[in-house]
Amino acid sequence: MCAPKRMRTILNLIIGVGLLVGCGGWGGYKHKSEKFSSLRVTFPDKWEVWDRSDDTRDFLVATMDGVPDAQITIIADPAAPDLHPTELYPTFETGGSDRQDLPEFSVEEKGTVSVANAEGRFIKVEWLGEKSRMKGYRALFVGHRFVLNVRIALSVDDFTVHELEIMRMMKNIEI
């Protein structure tokens, strides 16, 4: 009787290790903001990250290994201390300027997204890119004296494959 339980435990461990190897490890690049003390972003090992931050804002650009059309940007801009999220959400939830700038842009889903220690809004979007149909997430968070925009875009096929990895990266953000 113990043998089936032990085999199930071993099988679960093998599956768990396989998922970790397949998705890549975490912590390949950790960004801790110098301007916004509470902001931290951790990226998977297989993502390449460029820090384009300057004196006023944090600006991170990332790509995913083996996913040529992946576009990931995380931008933290200063904001007034009394800024309330409801001032930004209505425009954000309709797609903002993306609606005018991207062909066949549509919002497929919208809602609330939780990160490590905060809550924000997200929209799941699709549009016609230069080479293929694209799909992605836009997320908006209001931190202490900053606004954080997360923009992620991949081809529709790649998005389906990497959606869980993308969501994991977003959920590890600390604001």
N, CA, C and O of each residue as an XYZ file, in Angstrom:
700
protein
N       0.803     -1.200      0.000
C       0.000      0.000      0.000
C       0.845      1.263      0.000
O       0.447      2.276     -0.575
N       1.994      1.213      0.633
C       2.863      2.386      0.666
C       3.510      2.641     -0.689
O       3.806      3.785     -1.033
N       3.726      1.597     -1.443
C       4.403      1.752     -2.735
C       3.652      2.692     -3.672
O       4.299      3.559     -4.262
N       2.319      2.586     -3.856
C       1.629      3.523     -4.742
C       1.736      4.968     -4.252
O       1.904      5.883     -5.059
N       1.641      5.181     -2.938
C       1.746      6.534     -2.393
C       3.143      7.102     -2.637
O       3.291      8.263     -3.017
N       4.159      6.280     -2.418
C       5.541      6.697     -2.639
C       5.769      6.994     -4.119
O       6.428      7.976     -4.461
N       5.228      6.151     -4.995
C       5.378      6.356     -6.438
C       4.693      7.664     -6.856
O       5.216      8.408     -7.686
N       3.527      7.934     -6.277
C       2.811      9.165     -6.597
C       3.629     10.376     -6.152
O       3.706     11.372     -6.871
N       4.233     10.294     -4.980
C       5.077     11.385     -4.473
C       6.275     11.599     -5.385
O       6.608     12.736     -5.718
N       6.918     10.523     -5.785
C       8.070     10.624     -6.687
C       7.648     11.207     -8.020
O       8.346     12.058     -8.573
N       6.508     10.761     -8.549
C       6.003     11.281     -9.811
C       5.711     12.774     -9.708
O       6.038     13.531    -10.622
N       5.099     13.208     -8.602
C       4.828     14.630     -8.401
C       6.117     15.444     -8.353
O       6.173     16.544     -8.903
N       7.147     14.920     -7.705
C       8.443     15.609     -7.660
C       9.050     15.729     -9.050
O       9.568     16.784     -9.417
N       8.988     14.653     -9.819
C       9.531     14.673    -11.182
C       8.793     15.696    -12.032
O       9.412     16.458    -12.773
N       7.467     15.711    -11.922
C       6.680     16.685    -12.685
C       7.035     18.099    -12.256
O       7.207     18.979    -13.099
N       7.147     18.326    -10.940
C       7.489     19.657    -10.436
C       8.841     20.132    -10.939
O       8.980     21.279    -11.365
N       9.841     19.256    -10.892
C      11.180     19.610    -11.398
C      11.107     19.868    -12.893
O      11.729     20.806    -13.392
N      10.361     19.051    -13.606
C      10.219     19.237    -15.051
C       9.604     20.576    -15.391
O      10.034     21.233    -16.339
N       8.596     20.992    -14.627
C       7.986     22.292    -14.861
C       8.966     23.418    -14.595
O       9.017     24.387    -15.352
N       9.745     23.303    -13.526
C      10.737     24.347    -13.232
C      11.792     24.432    -14.316
O      12.171     25.531    -14.720
N      12.269     23.303    -14.791
C      13.278     23.301    -15.855
C      12.686     23.853    -17.137
O      13.330     24.635    -17.836
N      11.452     23.447    -17.453
C      10.804     23.905    -18.677
C      10.538     25.396    -18.678
O      10.634     26.041    -19.722
N      10.206     25.950    -17.525
C       9.886     27.372    -17.435
C      11.122     28.214    -17.158
O      11.056     29.440    -17.243
N      12.224     27.598    -16.835
C      13.420     28.340    -16.490
C      13.389     28.725    -15.032
O      12.324     28.736    -14.413
N      14.532     29.039    -14.479
C      14.603     29.428    -13.081
C      14.200     30.873    -12.914
O      13.933     31.580    -13.886
N      14.161     31.304    -11.657
C      13.775     32.669    -11.360
C      14.916     33.380    -10.666
O      15.711     32.779     -9.944
N      14.970     34.646    -10.900
C      15.969     35.445    -10.235
C      17.178     35.746    -11.097
O      18.218     36.160    -10.583
N      17.058     35.542    -12.408
C      18.165     35.832    -13.309
C      18.572     37.291    -13.252
O      19.753     37.619    -13.358
N      17.582     38.176    -13.082
C      17.859     39.594    -12.939
C      16.867     40.151    -11.926
O      15.658     39.968    -12.061
N      17.381     40.820    -10.929
C      16.530     41.443     -9.920
C      16.766     42.938     -9.957
O      17.889     43.410     -9.777
N      15.701     43.673    -10.191
C      15.796     45.132    -10.231
C      15.238     45.693     -8.934
O      14.088     45.433     -8.581
N      16.056     46.465     -8.226
C      15.606     47.191     -7.050
C      15.781     48.665     -7.373
O      16.891     49.142     -7.608
N      14.679     49.364     -7.378
C      14.695     50.766     -7.776
C      15.468     51.631     -6.797
O      15.352     51.470     -5.582
N      16.251     52.543     -7.334
C      16.947     53.536     -6.510
C      16.052     54.747     -6.263
O      16.223     55.453     -5.270
N      15.098     54.988     -7.161
C      14.215     56.145     -7.050
C      12.951     55.859     -6.252
O      12.458     56.719     -5.522
N      12.435     54.652     -6.396
C      11.190     54.270     -5.737
C      11.516     53.081     -4.833
O      11.499     51.930     -5.269
N      11.810     53.375     -3.587
C      12.415     52.396     -2.682
C      11.661     51.082     -2.543
O      12.275     50.052     -2.266
N      10.359     51.092     -2.728
C       9.594     49.859     -2.537
C       9.537     48.983     -3.793
O       9.117     47.829     -3.711
N       9.948     49.503     -4.944
C       9.806     48.773     -6.213
C      10.920     47.751     -6.423
O      12.109     48.071     -6.395
N      10.485     46.508     -6.635
C      11.412     45.414     -6.966
C      10.760     44.544     -8.024
O       9.574     44.227     -7.937
N      11.543     44.160     -9.023
C      11.041     43.288    -10.088
C      12.052     42.165    -10.283
O      13.249     42.415    -10.426
N      11.566     40.928    -10.288
C      12.421     39.762    -10.498
C      12.027     39.096    -11.807
O      10.848     38.845    -12.060
N      13.020     38.815    -12.630
C      12.774     38.218    -13.940
C      13.296     36.783    -13.978
O      14.224     36.440    -13.245
N      12.707     35.951    -14.825
C      13.214     34.578    -15.010
C      14.633     34.586    -15.578
O      15.045     35.551    -16.222
N      15.377     33.502    -15.335
C      16.750     33.384    -15.823
C      16.863     33.547    -17.331
O      17.823     34.140    -17.824
N      15.890     33.024    -18.064
C      15.992     33.012    -19.523
C      15.577     34.324    -20.181
O      15.600     34.435    -21.407
N      15.202     35.305    -19.390
C      14.843     36.602    -19.956
C      16.066     37.504    -19.905
O      16.782     37.543    -18.904
N      16.294     38.214    -20.971
C      17.388     39.177    -20.997
C      16.799     40.550    -20.702
O      15.815     40.955    -21.321
N      17.401     41.266    -19.754
C      16.845     42.534    -19.287
C      17.867     43.645    -19.469
O      19.049     43.487    -19.163
N      17.378     44.776    -19.976
C      18.200     45.976    -20.103
C      17.594     47.049    -19.216
O      16.396     47.322    -19.284
N      18.422     47.649    -18.392
C      17.981     48.718    -17.509
C      18.249     50.041    -18.209
O      19.403     50.438    -18.366
N      17.201     50.720    -18.626
C      17.302     52.001    -19.338
C      16.829     53.154    -18.441
O      16.408     54.202    -18.932
N      16.905     52.945    -17.136
C      16.448     53.951    -16.178
C      17.304     55.209    -16.276
O      18.465     55.163    -16.683
N      16.703     56.331    -15.895
C      17.452     57.587    -15.870
C      17.183     58.283    -14.537
O      16.732     57.644    -13.587
N      17.453     59.568    -14.460
C      17.314     60.297    -13.194
C      15.875     60.431    -12.707
O      15.646     60.664    -11.520
N      14.904     60.287    -13.605
C      13.519     60.519    -13.206
C      12.640     59.272    -13.200
O      11.622     59.248    -12.508
N      13.004     58.251    -13.944
C      12.123     57.089    -14.055
C      12.905     55.796    -14.144
O      14.079     55.783    -14.515
N      12.237     54.713    -13.799
C      12.785     53.370    -14.016
C      12.208     52.872    -15.333
O      11.008     52.986    -15.579
N      13.070     52.324    -16.171
C      12.632     51.863    -17.487
C      13.373     50.568    -17.795
O      14.566     50.583    -18.099
N      12.663     49.452    -17.716
C      13.257     48.143    -17.981
C      12.675     47.569    -19.258
O      11.469     47.646    -19.496
N      13.544     46.992    -20.080
C      13.134     46.336    -21.323
C      13.648     44.911    -21.254
O      14.807     44.681    -20.910
N      12.787     43.950    -21.580
C      13.194     42.546    -21.507
C      12.762     41.791    -22.759
O      11.790     42.151    -23.425
N      13.502     40.750    -23.053
C      13.133     39.821    -24.109
C      13.176     38.422    -23.517
O      13.794     38.188    -22.478
N      12.510     37.500    -24.194
C      12.462     36.116    -23.733
C      13.305     35.269    -24.678
O      13.164     35.358    -25.898
N      14.178     34.450    -24.108
C      15.040     33.579    -24.893
C      14.195     32.680    -25.802
O      13.307     31.974    -25.325
N      14.471     32.705    -27.107
C      13.775     31.854    -28.055
C      12.420     32.374    -28.493
O      11.708     31.682    -29.221
N      12.043     33.577    -28.071
C      10.758     34.162    -28.460
C      11.057     35.504    -29.122
O      11.094     36.535    -28.450
N      11.272     35.494    -30.443
C      11.790     36.683    -31.125
C      10.888     37.919    -31.072
O      11.395     39.041    -31.087
N       9.588     37.744    -31.011
C       8.698     38.907    -31.034
C       8.277     39.394    -29.658
O       7.463     40.311    -29.554
N       8.814     38.801    -28.600
C       8.414     39.197    -27.241
C       8.900     40.613    -26.941
O      10.059     40.955    -27.173
N       7.994     41.415    -26.426
C       8.308     42.792    -26.050
C       7.795     43.016    -24.637
O       6.588     42.964    -24.397
N       8.693     43.263    -23.710
C       8.306     43.474    -22.325
C       8.916     44.791    -21.858
O      10.127     44.985    -21.959
N       8.089     45.687    -21.353
C       8.598     46.925    -20.772
C       7.925     47.147    -19.418
O       6.736     46.890    -19.233
N       8.722     47.624    -18.501
C       8.228     47.972    -17.179
C       8.729     49.377    -16.894
O       9.934     49.620    -16.833
N       7.787     50.300    -16.720
C       8.141     51.703    -16.568
C       7.508     52.257    -15.295
O       6.296     52.161    -15.099
N       8.334     52.834    -14.442
C       7.860     53.504    -13.234
C       8.126     54.995    -13.395
O       9.272     55.425    -13.519
N       7.053     55.773    -13.391
C       7.144     57.226    -13.521
C       6.722     57.890    -12.219
O       5.826     57.400    -11.530
N       7.367     59.010    -11.878
C       6.974     59.722    -10.662
C       5.512     60.169    -10.734
O       4.994     60.455    -11.814
N       4.861     60.225     -9.587
C       3.473     60.682     -9.512
C       3.286     61.506     -8.248
O       4.049     61.397     -7.287
N       2.272     62.315     -8.278
C       1.942     63.130     -7.106
C       1.546     62.227     -5.939
O       0.918     61.190     -6.153
N       1.899     62.601     -4.718
C       1.582     61.755     -3.570
C       0.086     61.555     -3.355
O      -0.320     60.566     -2.743
N      -0.739     62.475     -3.847
C      -2.184     62.354     -3.652
C      -2.901     61.732     -4.850
O      -4.131     61.748     -4.907
N      -2.151     61.186     -5.802
C      -2.761     60.546     -6.970
C      -3.569     59.335     -6.529
O      -3.074     58.474     -5.802
N      -4.798     59.283     -6.970
C      -5.648     58.137     -6.643
C      -5.805     57.280     -7.897
O      -6.019     57.820     -8.983
N      -5.703     55.958     -7.772
C      -5.793     55.069     -8.938
C      -7.032     55.292     -9.804
O      -6.972     55.117    -11.021
N      -8.144     55.674     -9.198
C      -9.367     55.852     -9.980
C      -9.248     56.974    -11.012
O     -10.050     57.047    -11.942
N      -8.253     57.845    -10.852
C      -8.020     58.900    -11.841
C      -7.443     58.316    -13.139
O      -7.621     58.897    -14.209
N      -6.759     57.178    -13.049
C      -6.091     56.593    -14.205
C      -6.857     55.430    -14.835
O      -6.738     55.194    -16.037
N      -7.633     54.709    -14.046
C      -8.240     53.465    -14.509
C      -9.181     53.603    -15.710
O      -9.097     52.774    -16.615
N     -10.067     54.596    -15.773
C     -11.010     54.628    -16.901
C     -10.330     54.659    -18.273
O     -10.735     53.918    -19.168
N      -9.327     55.484    -18.453
C      -8.614     55.547    -19.731
C      -7.810     54.280    -19.954
O      -7.784     53.749    -21.064
N      -7.156     53.792    -18.915
C      -6.338     52.588    -19.018
C      -7.179     51.385    -19.461
O      -6.761     50.635    -20.343
N      -8.342     51.198    -18.868
C      -9.153     50.008    -19.126
C      -9.746     49.963    -20.526
O     -10.207     48.909    -20.961
N      -9.744     51.080    -21.237
C     -10.232     51.067    -22.624
C      -9.098     50.858    -23.621
O      -9.343     50.698    -24.816
N      -7.856     50.858    -23.134
C      -6.712     50.665    -24.023
C      -5.941     51.935    -24.290
O      -4.896     51.900    -24.939
N      -6.436     53.050    -23.803
C      -5.726     54.316    -23.940
C      -5.293     54.611    -25.362
O      -6.075     54.437    -26.296
N      -4.054     55.057    -25.539
C      -3.555     55.418    -26.867
C      -3.353     54.200    -27.762
O      -3.351     54.333    -28.986
N      -3.182     53.005    -27.170
C      -3.027     51.797    -27.989
C      -4.233     51.598    -28.899
O      -4.091     51.115    -30.022
N      -5.412     51.965    -28.421
C      -6.635     51.786    -29.203
C      -6.533     52.550    -30.531
O      -6.996     52.062    -31.562
N      -5.937     53.727    -30.510
C      -5.790     54.517    -31.738
C      -4.552     54.127    -32.541
O      -4.555     54.208    -33.769
N      -3.492     53.702    -31.848
C      -2.205     53.477    -32.507
C      -2.020     52.094    -33.125
O      -1.228     51.949    -34.057
N      -2.724     51.076    -32.637
C      -2.507     49.705    -33.089
C      -3.693     49.208    -33.906
O      -4.835     49.320    -33.460
N      -3.441     48.658    -35.102
C      -4.539     48.170    -35.945
C      -5.301     47.012    -35.288
O      -4.705     46.139    -34.655
N      -6.587     47.022    -35.446
C      -7.472     45.964    -34.958
C      -7.275     45.675    -33.466
O      -7.368     44.525    -33.038
N      -7.008     46.705    -32.689
C      -6.783     46.576    -31.254
C      -8.095     46.274    -30.549
O      -9.112     46.918    -30.807
N      -8.068     45.289    -29.657
C      -9.259     44.996    -28.861
C      -8.862     44.560    -27.457
O      -7.829     43.922    -27.253
N      -9.695     44.915    -26.509
C      -9.513     44.498    -25.120
C     -10.344     43.232    -24.939
O     -11.567     43.259    -25.074
N      -9.668     42.118    -24.631
C     -10.345     40.833    -24.476
C     -10.848     40.605    -23.057
O     -11.861     39.939    -22.843
N     -10.136     41.158    -22.108
C     -10.470     40.913    -20.701
C      -9.892     42.062    -19.891
O      -8.871     42.642    -20.260
N     -10.546     42.386    -18.793
C      -9.993     43.388    -17.887
C     -10.378     43.024    -16.475
O     -11.392     42.368    -16.235
N      -9.541     43.465    -15.533
C      -9.834     43.142    -14.157
C      -8.757     43.620    -13.216
O      -7.955     44.492    -13.551
N      -8.750     43.043    -12.045
C      -7.804     43.381    -10.991
C      -6.684     42.358    -10.988
O      -6.921     41.168    -11.199
N      -5.464     42.820    -10.748
C      -4.318     41.924    -10.649
C      -3.578     42.224     -9.344
O      -3.347     43.381     -8.991
N      -3.222     41.169     -8.652
C      -2.474     41.324     -7.400
C      -1.021     40.985     -7.642
O      -0.700     40.007     -8.317
N      -0.150     41.801     -7.085
C       1.281     41.515     -7.103
C       1.672     41.202     -5.663
O       0.806     41.081     -4.796
N       2.956     41.071     -5.407
C       3.420     40.634     -4.093
C       2.775     41.395     -2.942
O       2.415     40.782     -1.938
N       2.617     42.709     -3.055
C       2.097     43.477     -1.927
C       1.186     44.635     -2.343
O       1.052     45.616     -1.612
N       0.568     44.520     -3.505
C      -0.303     45.596     -3.984
C      -1.326     45.036     -4.961
O      -1.285     43.867     -5.347
N      -2.232     45.905     -5.340
C      -3.244     45.521     -6.303
C      -3.330     46.598     -7.370
O      -3.195     47.786     -7.077
N      -3.553     46.180     -8.605
C      -3.670     47.112     -9.708
C      -4.708     46.616    -10.692
O      -5.519     45.745    -10.378
N      -4.672     47.178    -11.877
C      -5.598     46.791    -12.935
C      -4.818     46.189    -14.093
O      -3.653     46.521    -14.312
N      -5.481     45.293    -14.837
C      -4.877     44.733    -16.028
C      -5.902     44.689    -17.141
O      -7.109     44.650    -16.898
N      -5.399     44.696    -18.369
C      -6.213     44.374    -19.527
C      -5.431     43.365    -20.358
O      -4.210     43.457    -20.481
N      -6.141     42.416    -20.919
C      -5.565     41.444    -21.844
C      -6.002     41.912    -23.224
O      -7.192     42.100    -23.476
N      -5.035     42.100    -24.115
C      -5.326     42.748    -25.389
C      -4.828     41.917    -26.571
O      -3.967     41.049    -26.429
N      -5.394     42.211    -27.734
C      -4.945     41.588    -28.979
C      -5.005     42.648    -30.074
O      -5.876     43.518    -30.064
N      -4.070     42.564    -31.017
C      -4.032     43.502    -32.123
C      -3.266     42.887    -33.283
O      -2.676     41.815    -33.149
N      -3.276     43.562    -34.408
C      -2.554     43.112    -35.593
C      -1.180     43.776    -35.596
O      -1.070     44.994    -35.735
N      -0.134     42.964    -35.443
C       1.229     43.482    -35.457
C       1.765     43.543    -36.870
O       1.050     43.231    -37.822
N       3.018     43.942    -37.018
C       3.628     44.035    -38.341
C       3.748     42.679    -39.027
O       3.541     42.566    -40.235
N       4.089     41.636    -38.239
C       4.328     40.315    -38.814
C       3.210     39.321    -38.516
O       2.987     38.393    -39.293
N       2.501     39.506    -37.395
C       1.491     38.533    -36.989
C       0.526     39.160    -35.999
O       0.702     40.302    -35.576
N      -0.494     38.400    -35.636
C      -1.408     38.837    -34.575
C      -0.648     38.786    -33.261
O       0.099     37.843    -33.003
N      -0.836     39.784    -32.449
C      -0.147     39.895    -31.177
C      -1.167     39.862    -30.046
O      -2.330     40.233    -30.205
N      -0.677     39.399    -28.894
C      -1.520     39.337    -27.705
C      -0.650     39.733    -26.522
O       0.561     39.511    -26.532
N      -1.259     40.311    -25.518
C      -0.454     40.686    -24.370
C      -1.260     41.202    -23.216
O      -2.491     41.194    -23.219
N      -0.521     41.653    -22.227
C      -1.096     42.247    -21.028
C      -0.594     43.666    -20.897
O       0.532     43.992    -21.272
N      -1.453     44.494    -20.359
C      -1.081     45.805    -19.874
C      -1.515     45.804    -18.416
O      -2.635     45.401    -18.103
N      -0.649     46.247    -17.529
C      -1.006     46.330    -16.116
C      -0.601     47.701    -15.592
O       0.399     48.276    -16.021
N      -1.387     48.209    -14.669
C      -1.161     49.540    -14.112
C      -1.276     49.458    -12.593
O      -2.245     48.926    -12.052
N      -0.260     49.999    -11.921
C      -0.237     50.018    -10.460
C       0.134     51.422     -9.998
O       0.928     52.108    -10.640
N      -0.438     51.830     -8.903
C      -0.065     53.105     -8.303
C       0.640     52.789     -6.999
O       0.051     52.248     -6.063
N       1.931     53.146     -6.962
C       2.733     52.936     -5.764
C       2.842     54.230     -4.979
O       2.120     55.192     -5.241
N       3.750     54.244     -4.018
C       3.987     55.454     -3.236
C       4.812     56.429     -4.070
O       6.023     56.268     -4.221
N       4.149     57.421     -4.597
C       4.778     58.461     -5.419
C       5.242     57.989     -6.795
O       6.111     58.618     -7.400
N       4.679     56.897     -7.295
C       4.989     56.488     -8.662
C       3.843     55.677     -9.260
O       3.019     55.097     -8.552
N       3.824     55.661    -10.592
C       2.878     54.847    -11.350
C       3.710     53.829    -12.109
O       4.696     54.180    -12.758
N       3.309     52.570    -12.026
C       4.031     51.490    -12.694
C       3.182     50.945    -13.835
O       2.048     50.512    -13.630
N       3.748     50.973    -15.043
C       3.112     50.406    -16.223
C       3.886     49.177    -16.656
O       5.103     49.230    -16.832
N       3.182     48.075    -16.826
C       3.779     46.837    -17.317
C       3.122     46.549    -18.660
O       1.897     46.481    -18.761
N       3.941     46.381    -19.684
C       3.427     46.113    -21.035
C       4.131     44.872    -21.579
O       5.357     44.834    -21.689
N       3.346     43.877    -21.910
C       3.895     42.611    -22.386
C       3.177     42.242    -23.674
O       1.948     42.265    -23.737
N       3.952     41.901    -24.706
C       3.368     41.541    -25.993
C       4.149     40.396    -26.620
O       5.380     40.392    -26.621
N       3.410     39.421    -27.155
C       3.996     38.284    -27.869
C       3.060     37.921    -29.012
O       1.903     38.339    -29.036
N       3.568     37.143    -29.954
C       2.669     36.627    -30.981
C       1.606     35.791    -30.269
O       1.842     35.296    -29.167
N       0.447     35.633    -30.888
C      -0.650     34.896    -30.255
C      -0.201     33.494    -29.845
O      -0.508     33.044    -28.742
N       0.526     32.800    -30.729
C       0.985     31.438    -30.408
C       1.948     31.426    -29.230
O       1.815     30.592    -28.334
N       2.917     32.338    -29.217
C       3.879     32.401    -28.111
C       3.211     32.818    -26.808
O       3.585     32.351    -25.733
N       2.229     33.692    -26.908
C       1.515     34.135    -25.704
C       0.855     32.945    -25.009
O       0.930     32.810    -23.788
N       0.220     32.100    -25.785
C      -0.445     30.930    -25.216
C       0.550     30.038    -24.479
O       0.245     29.522    -23.404
N       1.740     29.855    -25.053
C       2.761     28.997    -24.450
C       3.331     29.620    -23.174
O       3.604     28.898    -22.215
N       3.517     30.935    -23.139
C       4.239     31.603    -22.053
C       3.355     32.390    -21.084
O       3.880     33.096    -20.222
N       2.053     32.291    -21.198
C       1.172     33.104    -20.364
C       1.386     32.871    -18.867
O       1.396     33.829    -18.094
N       1.557     31.631    -18.452
C       1.758     31.355    -17.021
C       3.072     31.951    -16.517
O       3.127     32.467    -15.400
N       4.118     31.885    -17.319
C       5.413     32.466    -16.945
C       5.292     33.987    -16.808
O       5.865     34.583    -15.897
N       4.551     34.599    -17.712
C       4.340     36.047    -17.678
C       3.579     36.435    -16.408
O       3.951     37.381    -15.714
N       2.521     35.698    -16.119
C       1.738     35.994    -14.922
C       2.589     35.809    -13.654
O       2.456     36.577    -12.702
N       3.437     34.815    -13.643
C       4.307     34.593    -12.475
C       5.256     35.777    -12.293
O       5.465     36.237    -11.170
N       5.831     36.272    -13.392
C       6.730     37.418    -13.295
C       5.969     38.618    -12.733
O       6.476     39.318    -11.857
N       4.752     38.860    -13.233
C       3.989     40.006    -12.745
C       3.637     39.857    -11.278
O       3.695     40.839    -10.538
N       3.276     38.670    -10.834
C       2.873     38.469     -9.444
C       4.053     38.632     -8.469
O       3.839     38.839     -7.274
N       5.284     38.541     -8.969
C       6.462     38.712     -8.113
C       6.913     40.168     -7.987
O       7.858     40.463     -7.255
N       6.252     41.064     -8.686
C       6.596     42.482     -8.573
C       6.234     42.969     -7.169
O       5.169     42.641     -6.645
N       7.115     43.743     -6.574
C       6.847     44.380     -5.279
C       6.733     45.868     -5.489
O       7.588     46.494     -6.116
N       5.668     46.422     -4.958
C       5.427     47.862     -5.149
C       5.454     48.573     -3.798
O       5.273     49.789     -3.737
